[in-house]
């Protein structure tokens, strides 16, 4: 969630209508996912493992989309060593594979292939 928030803020800092609109759309999706996560964390909740994997996959997907949008919006500058967009994109890729069980990876791959 923090990585998503940082990416949205970076996108929103760009001086373009496209960036501002993109940031708002991502913000809306982040709020939806945050609410889902909070619902699953209630003391009386007993979430289904498949639902948890789906939710984790959705969070990974959003992080990838946000950070890649930031790289696209900032263009070539975003790939420079010190630019925050490249760091955020690397972190999103790290989170994608770090400690992710197979059901989460499966969900992520399905989401990535959904628009093909």
C-alpha positions, 0 to 999 in steps of 0.5 A: 500500500505504501509503494502504491501511495508513493507512486500515486504521489509521484504521478500527481506531481507531474505537471500534466492533465494526464498525470493528474487524471491517472493519479485520481484513478489509481487513488480510487482503486487503492482505496477499494483495495485498502478497504478489502484488506481492512475487511479481511483483517477484522478480528472475526474474519476468517478469509478464504486462502484463495481470496487472500491470494486474489487480494495479494495478487490485486495489490501486486498488480496495482503496484506494477501498474502505478509504478510503470505508469510513473515511468511512462509519464516521466519518460526517459528521465524516469530511468536515470539512477536517481529518479524515484520512478525507477526505484519504485518500479524496481521495488514493485518488481521485488515485491512481485516475487519476494515471499509470494506463494504460488497462488499469488503468483498465479493470480498476478500472471492471470491479471497481467495476461488479462488484457491480451 
